[in-house]
Amino acid sequence: MMRRSGVKSLLVFFAHRQLFVAAGLSVAKILETFSVVKQPDVPDISRFTFLLFDNGASSGGVNVTLTPLEFRPDDGEHDDPGSAFAIDMSRRISVSKYKAPKPVIATKAFREDGEQITSFEQLRPSTDGVDGNTLPRRVYLVADGLEFVWPFISVGYNQTISLKVVQPAAGEGAPAVVLESMSMRPRVFRVHGLFTAEEADALVQHTLALKGARGLQASTVGSGQDKDGNDLAHVDPGRTSHNAWDADSPIAREMIDRSFKVTTVEKDHRKIDGLQIVRYMDGQGYNTHPDFFSPGDESSGFNFLPYTGGSNRFATLFMYLNDVVEGGYTVFP
């Protein structure tokens, strides 16, 4: 990606690279079909029909109809809530996991609005269709050890996130947080309602007040140390901004907390890079670069390959903190 100073909005770039999209009817087409079906005023609550997908998929969904008796409660054998349902649904579709032997078994299931499914009632059709018509829930199966990936539906599609997942930054009564689909490859969303202009201004002022080693410094590229203990981070002409890191201030902690919630990743201090605040002056930028670390780069002594016990970046969230008269953009080539 390539960055320039930007306007006040938020983009989420999913660097998750373990997606397999099955062929089949697209989600957009399925929703179009169901949106014109008027349900009875008193629906039959004895069974719910939903669309079942692999994690992050936009096509290849299958219709599933269940009764309450067919929704198996957890038996205590797995740590993830709702795992019994996810395991049962793994028999209905092919679940993907990079380099894992088939069949892959899911241990988590999520609705289209980000709620992890733990009860039969969560499968009840939504009322978000045209003119109040009901829509079948979309359910996504997540293999053990993986994270839920928000599906791309179509350019401009808006997905409202459940208030049980993340609350709007403007407080009670404000519109729910919304994910707007921007790009399929790479997976890019614009997030509406995740932070306020007042919070953006407060973060800028706090950053400008930082002094010494915690204050704004020339941005670097590279990370870690080589085998001789030398720092691999260095100033590079391809990156001309200044940045500071903040993981401790109240506003930074709140932003980090919301970031975990909107990506549905369980908060864990080992997964936190910290909040990086970057200042671009006129003419400054960051040339094309990946935000994930190459698994083959072993010079830092860190294992960046998640499937061998290492870790890497799953998602990047950009929060544009101020408006500019001209320019300011992020490009995903």
C-alpha positions in Angstrom: 0.0 0.0 0.0 1.0 3.6 -0.4 0.0 6.4 2.0 -0.4 10.2 2.1 -1.8 12.4 4.7 -5.6 12.0 4.8 -9.1 13.0 5.7 -11.1 12.0 8.8 -12.4 8.5 8.1 -11.4 5.0 8.9 -10.3 2.1 6.6 -9.7 -1.5 7.6 -7.3 -3.5 5.6 -7.5 -7.2 6.3 -4.1 -8.7 5.6 -5.5 -12.2 6.2 -4.3 -14.4 3.4 -6.0 -17.7 4.3 -9.2 -17.4 2.4 -10.7 -19.9 -0.1 -13.9 -18.7 -1.8 -16.1 -21.5 -3.2 -18.0 -21.2 -6.4 -21.7 -20.6 -6.2 -24.5 -18.0 -6.0 -23.1 -14.7 -4.8 -24.3 -13.3 -1.5 -25.5 -10.1 -3.3 -27.7 -12.2 -5.6 -29.1 -14.3 -2.7 -30.0 -11.2 -0.7 -31.6 -9.6 -3.8 -33.8 -12.8 -4.1 -34.7 -12.9 -0.4 -35.4 -9.2 -0.1 -38.6 -9.4 -2.1 -40.1 -12.3 -0.2 -42.6 -11.0 2.3 -42.8 -13.2 5.4 -46.0 -13.8 7.3 -46.9 -11.4 10.1 -46.6 -14.3 12.6 -43.6 -16.3 11.4 -43.3 -20.0 12.3 -40.7 -19.9 15.1 -40.3 -23.7 15.2 -37.6 -23.6 12.6 -35.2 -21.0 11.1 -33.6 -21.0 7.7 -30.2 -19.4 7.2 -27.3 -19.3 4.7 -24.1 -21.1 5.7 -20.7 -20.0 4.4 -17.0 -20.7 4.8 -15.2 -18.0 6.7 -15.0 -14.7 4.8 -16.7 -16.1 1.7 -19.0 -14.1 -0.6 -20.3 -17.0 -2.5 -20.9 -20.8 -2.2 -23.4 -20.5 0.6 -26.0 -23.3 1.2 -29.5 -23.1 2.8 -29.8 -24.8 6.2 -33.1 -25.1 8.1 -32.9 -26.1 11.8 -35.4 -26.6 14.7 -34.5 -25.8 18.3 -34.0 -29.5 19.0 -31.4 -29.7 16.1 -29.4 -26.8 17.6 -27.0 -28.8 19.8 -25.9 -27.0 23.0 -22.3 -27.0 24.1 -21.1 -30.2 25.8 -18.2 -28.6 27.6 -15.6 -30.4 25.5 -14.4 -27.2 23.7 -13.4 -23.8 24.9 -15.2 -21.7 22.3 -18.9 -20.9 23.1 -21.2 -22.3 20.4 -18.6 -24.8 19.3 -21.1 -27.7 19.2 -23.2 -25.9 16.6 -20.1 -24.9 14.5 -18.9 -28.5 14.6 -22.3 -29.8 13.4 -22.4 -27.2 10.6 -18.9 -28.3 9.4 -20.6 -31.3 7.9 -22.7 -29.1 5.6 -20.0 -27.2 3.8 -16.2 -27.3 3.2 -14.4 -25.3 5.8 -11.0 -23.9 4.8 -7.7 -23.7 6.7 -4.4 -23.3 5.0 -2.4 -26.5 4.7 -4.8 -28.4 7.1 -5.8 -31.9 6.3 -9.4 -32.4 5.1 -12.0 -32.3 6.4 -11.5 -29.1 8.4 -13.8 -28.7 11.5 -15.0 -25.3 12.6 -15.2 -24.4 16.2 -16.8 -21.0 15.9 -19.6 -19.6 13.9 -20.4 -15.9 13.4 -23.4 -14.0 12.0 -23.2 -11.4 9.2 -23.3 -8.7 11.9 -20.3 -10.0 13.8 -22.1 -11.8 16.6 -20.6 -15.2 17.6 -23.5 -17.7 17.6 -24.1 -19.4 20.9 -27.9 -19.8 20.8 -30.7 -20.9 18.4 -32.4 -17.5 18.7 -29.5 -15.8 17.0 -30.5 -17.6 13.8 -33.9 -15.8 13.7 -34.2 -13.9 10.3 -33.3 -10.2 10.5 -35.7 -7.4 9.6 -33.2 -5.4 7.5 -34.8 -6.3 4.2 -36.5 -3.9 1.8 -39.7 -2.4 3.3 -39.1 -4.3 6.5 -39.1 -7.7 4.9 -37.1 -10.4 6.7 -33.7 -11.6 5.5 -32.1 -15.0 6.3 -29.1 -14.8 8.6 -25.7 -15.4 7.0 -23.6 -17.7 9.1 -19.8 -18.1 8.7 -17.8 -21.0 10.0 -14.3 -20.4 11.4 -11.8 -23.2 11.7 -10.1 -23.8 15.0 -7.2 -21.4 15.6 -8.4 -18.8 13.0 -10.2 -15.5 13.3 -13.5 -14.4 11.8 -13.0 -12.5 8.5 -15.6 -10.0 7.5 -17.0 -11.0 4.1 -16.9 -8.7 1.1 -20.4 -8.6 -0.4 -20.2 -5.9 -3.2 -18.7 -2.5 -3.6 -20.7 0.0 -1.5 -22.5 -2.7 0.5 -23.2 -1.5 4.1 -23.2 -4.1 6.9 -24.4 -2.9 10.2 -22.4 -4.3 13.1 -24.4 -5.6 16.1 -24.4 -3.4 19.2 -23.4 -6.5 21.1 -20.1 -6.5 19.2 -19.2 -2.8 19.3 -20.9 0.3 20.5 -20.9 3.5 18.4 -18.4 6.1 19.5 -21.0 8.8 19.7 -22.8 7.0 22.5 -26.2 5.6 23.3 -28.8 6.4 20.7 -26.2 7.0 17.9 -26.3 5.0 14.7 -24.6 1.6 14.9 -21.1 1.1 13.5 -21.3 0.2 9.8 -18.8 -1.6 7.5 -18.8 -0.4 3.9 -17.3 -2.8 1.4 -14.6 -1.1 -0.6 -12.5 -3.8 -2.2 -12.4 -7.6 -2.4 -8.7 -8.1 -3.1 -7.2 -6.8 -0.9 -10.1 -6.9 1.6 -10.8 -3.3 2.4 -13.7 -1.7 4.3 -14.6 1.8 5.4 -15.8 1.9 9.0 -18.5 4.4 9.9 -19.1 5.6 13.5 -16.1 4.0 15.2 -14.6 7.2 16.6 -15.6 10.9 16.8 -14.0 14.1 15.7 -13.5 15.1 19.3 -11.6 11.9 20.0 -9.5 12.5 16.9 -8.6 16.0 18.0 -7.8 14.8 21.5 -5.4 12.1 20.2 -3.6 14.7 18.0 -3.2 17.1 20.9 -2.0 14.3 23.2 0.6 13.2 20.6 1.9 16.7 20.0 2.4 17.1 23.8 4.6 14.0 24.0 8.3 14.8 24.6 11.7 13.1 24.3 11.8 9.5 23.2 8.0 9.2 23.4 7.4 12.1 21.1 7.2 12.3 17.3 10.4 10.8 15.7 11.4 10.2 12.1 9.5 7.1 10.9 11.6 4.0 10.2 11.3 0.8 8.2 12.3 -2.7 9.4 12.0 -4.2 12.8 13.8 -6.4 15.3 17.5 -7.2 15.5 20.0 -9.1 13.4 22.0 -12.1 14.7 24.6 -9.6 16.1 22.1 -7.6 18.0 22.0 -4.7 15.7 18.7 -2.8 15.4 17.2 -3.4 12.0 14.9 -0.4 12.1 16.3 2.5 10.1 15.3 5.7 8.4 14.5 5.2 4.7 13.9 7.7 1.9 10.7 5.8 1.0 9.1 6.8 4.3 9.4 10.5 5.1 6.8 10.9 7.9 7.2 11.3 11.7 5.5 8.9 14.2 4.9 8.1 17.8 3.5 5.1 19.6 0.9 5.2 22.3 -0.6 2.2 24.1 -1.1 3.8 27.5 -3.2 7.0 27.4 -6.9 6.7 28.0 -7.8 7.7 24.4 -5.3 5.2 22.9 -6.6 2.4 25.1 -10.1 3.2 24.0 -9.2 3.2 20.3 -7.3 -0.1 20.7 -10.2 -1.7 22.5 -12.6 -0.7 19.7 -10.2 -2.1 17.2 -10.3 -5.5 18.8 -14.1 -5.4 18.9 -14.6 -4.4 15.3 -12.3 -7.1 14.1 -14.0 -9.6 16.5 -10.5 -10.6 17.7 -10.3 -11.4 21.4 -8.3 -8.8 23.2 -4.9 -10.0 24.1 -1.9 -7.9 25.1 0.4 -10.2 23.0 -1.6 -9.1 19.9 -1.3 -5.4 20.4 1.2 -3.4 18.3 0.1 -0.2 20.1 -1.5 2.8 18.5 0.9 4.4 15.9 0.2 8.0 15.3 1.8 9.2 12.1 2.2 12.9 10.9 2.6 13.7 7.2 3.6 17.2 6.3 3.2 18.5 2.7 5.0 16.3 0.2 5.7 13.5 2.7 4.5 9.9 2.3 5.2 6.2 2.5 6.0 4.3 -0.7 4.3 1.0 -1.6 4.9 -1.6 1.1 3.1 -4.6 2.8 1.8 -4.2 6.3 2.4 -7.9 7.1 5.9 -9.3 7.6 7.3 -11.7 5.1 7.4 -15.3 6.7 10.7 -15.9 4.9 12.4 -13.0 6.7 14.3 -14.7 9.5 17.0 -12.0 9.9 15.1 -10.5 12.8 15.0 -13.8 14.7 11.2 -13.7 14.9 8.8 -16.3 13.5 6.2 -14.5 11.3 4.6 -17.7 10.1 1.4 -18.3 12.2 1.0 -21.9 11.0 4.3 -22.9 12.6 3.6 -21.2 16.0 4.6 -17.7 15.0 2.4 -14.6 14.5 1.8 -11.9 12.0 -0.5 -9.0 11.4 -4.1 -9.9 10.8 -5.6 -6.5 10.1 -4.6 -2.9 9.9 -6.9 -0.1 10.9 -6.3 3.5 9.6 -8.0 6.3 11.5 -7.6 9.6 9.5 -7.5 12.2 12.2 -7.8 15.5 10.3 -9.0 16.9 7.0 -6.7 18.5 4.4 -7.3 20.9 1.6 -5.8 18.8 -1.1 -4.3 15.3 -1.4 -4.3 12.8 1.4 -5.0 9.2 0.4 -4.1 5.5 0.8 -3.6 3.4 -2.3 -3.9 -0.4 -2.4 -2.1 -1.4 -5.7 
